[in-house]
Amino acid sequence: MGQFELLLTPAGQKVLAEAVELVRGGADPVQAATALRRGYGADLVSAALTQAGLRRRAVVKFGADAEVMYFTPQGLEQATRVEVAEHRARRLVDRWGAGSVADACCGIGGDLVALARAGCAVDAVDVDPVTAAVARANVAALGLRASVRVADAGELDPGAYDVWFADPARRTSNRRTFDPNAYTPAWPVLMEMVGRSRAACLKVAPGIPYEFIPDGTEAEWVSFRGEVKEASLWLGDKSQEVRRKATLLPIRETLEASGVEPEVGTIGRYLYDPDGAAVRAHLVAEVAQIITGRLIDPQIAYITSDSPARSPWVSGYEVEEVMPFSLKRLRAALRDRHVGSVTIKKRGSAVDVERLRRDLRLHGDNTRVVLLTRLGNRPIAILATELPTP
Ligand SMILES: C[S@@+](CC[C@H](N)C(=O)[O-])C[C@H]1O[C@@H](n2cnc3c(N)ncnc32)[C@H](O)[C@@H]1O
């Protein structure tokens, strides 16, 4: 029996409950291990303490469910957070009904759990035996029904399900990979399986290059509290063009490409940074329309306006000064204002932000935002203060 399976035995459950209490109480890891070792074997104690620590870390992603779920360090890192998984499951059911769904790379079950809760009959596989065992334990711990097996995604027949879903592994040596050919399973394999499916949904990294997105796909970029998390590709409809959407979670606001032509004009009193999901989905003109703003440059995703706008689609700044970019000039402007701390943002600028921060040698009690960007090929710096978030 593997270390993880030991935890599912009656003795394992007991030691896990004690480990959770110790971790919750902030016990020192060595003391906790010593205390538990008085009643249980070393392997079990180590598995229980690891699991208790993972449950604690998992609360940010899984909320109260984390208290009863199981994780592996990598499985937790790669899992879809609950709000995003629920959003996808809801979309899937709205679109194709709550039928049979293959989860071809289920991990510890973030998406699997959401799909099962949404009423889908899920058949899940993961190539890694421990990860699959953890996913199976999660289905049971949450009182759900789904089949979870150890298998390679390629062993499933995509055409046998109403929907074939895959969230391929996207990290190599601890770095997120944006090249779909480096996913596992690799992109050509995934596309071949999509081709044999009745309908398919793929979770991909938000930085997926557009040329990889097949015709007829609906691509939806999703951000959670202002941070872009992923894109979902919905494949299986017969239309020709790629349809682009962006969604803000947890507020569940979605914007679709409308084809509106962006207005471009001089930088006004306010500057807006659109949510990353809208930027990735190339919906900056649509966001500009919502806040009655204009782009500062056709190639740059900053919006400007002369009156303040409040929208969940943007972070806003009040502009104090716009200057051609030069270290000397920026340093002088910040010195004059006694600025000791700056938030530096950049779009279309090659400046090394950390080096600039050091070179600015700031002193003072005030704070400012510096936005580095360009108009045409002229680099500029915009000195601004942050507007309160809506
Ligand atoms: C990004 S994770 C899935 C996370 C999952 N959606 C969740 O929310 O918990 C990708 C998983 O794919 C699995 N995997 C990689 N290649 C696979 C293959 N060829 N067949 C099945 N699973 C595979 C990995 O073991 C990993 O657990």
The ligand as an SDF file (V2000), in Angstrom:
LIG
                    3D

 27 29  0  0  0  0  0  0  0  0999 V2000
   -3.2420   20.4710  -15.0540 C   0  0  0  0  0  0  0  0  0  0  0  0
   -3.4170   18.9080  -14.3100 S   0  0  0  0  0  0  0  0  0  0  0  0
   -5.1480   18.7020  -14.2210 C   0  0  0  0  0  0  0  0  0  0  0  0
   -5.7740   19.4990  -13.1020 C   0  0  0  0  0  0  0  0  0  0  0  0
   -7.2350   19.2610  -12.9090 C   0  0  0  0  0  0  0  0  0  0  0  0
   -8.0480   19.7700  -13.9810 N   0  0  0  0  0  0  0  0  0  0  0  0
   -7.7010   19.8640  -11.5990 C   0  0  0  0  0  0  0  0  0  0  0  0
   -8.4390   20.8470  -11.6190 O   0  0  0  0  0  0  0  0  0  0  0  0
   -7.3290   19.3260  -10.5480 O   0  0  0  0  0  0  0  0  0  0  0  0
   -2.9100   17.8440  -15.5770 C   0  0  0  0  0  0  0  0  0  0  0  0
   -2.8670   16.3640  -15.2330 C   0  0  0  0  0  0  0  0  0  0  0  0
   -2.6780   15.6490  -16.4510 O   0  0  0  0  0  0  0  0  0  0  0  0
   -2.0350   14.4480  -16.1480 C   0  0  0  0  0  0  0  0  0  0  0  0
   -1.5220   13.9130  -17.4240 N   0  0  0  0  0  0  0  0  0  0  0  0
   -0.4430   14.3080  -18.1180 C   0  0  0  0  0  0  0  0  0  0  0  0
   -0.3310   13.5860  -19.2530 N   0  0  0  0  0  0  0  0  0  0  0  0
   -1.3690   12.7170  -19.2560 C   0  0  0  0  0  0  0  0  0  0  0  0
   -1.8030   11.7100  -20.1540 C   0  0  0  0  0  0  0  0  0  0  0  0
   -1.1290   11.4510  -21.2800 N   0  0  0  0  0  0  0  0  0  0  0  0
   -2.9070   11.0230  -19.8540 N   0  0  0  0  0  0  0  0  0  0  0  0
   -3.6000   11.2660  -18.7130 C   0  0  0  0  0  0  0  0  0  0  0  0
   -3.2220   12.2080  -17.8150 N   0  0  0  0  0  0  0  0  0  0  0  0
   -2.1380   12.9270  -18.0940 C   0  0  0  0  0  0  0  0  0  0  0  0
   -0.9960   14.8320  -15.1280 C   0  0  0  0  0  0  0  0  0  0  0  0
   -0.6220   13.6890  -14.3500 O   0  0  0  0  0  0  0  0  0  0  0  0
   -1.7520   15.9150  -14.3210 C   0  0  0  0  0  0  0  0  0  0  0  0
   -2.2960   15.3450  -13.1580 O   0  0  0  0  0  0  0  0  0  0  0  0
  1  2  1  0
  2  3  1  0
  2 10  1  0
  3  4  1  0
  4  5  1  0
  5  6  1  0
  5  7  1  0
  7  8  2  0
  7  9  1  0
 10 11  1  0
 11 12  1  0
 11 26  1  0
 12 13  1  0
 13 14  1  0
 13 24  1  0
 14 15  1  0
 14 23  1  0
 15 16  2  0
 16 17  1  0
 17 18  1  0
 17 23  2  0
 18 19  1  0
 18 20  2  0
 20 21  1  0
 21 22  2  0
 22 23  1  0
 24 25  1  0
 24 26  1  0
 26 27  1  0
M  CHG  2   2   1   9  -1
M  END
$$$$
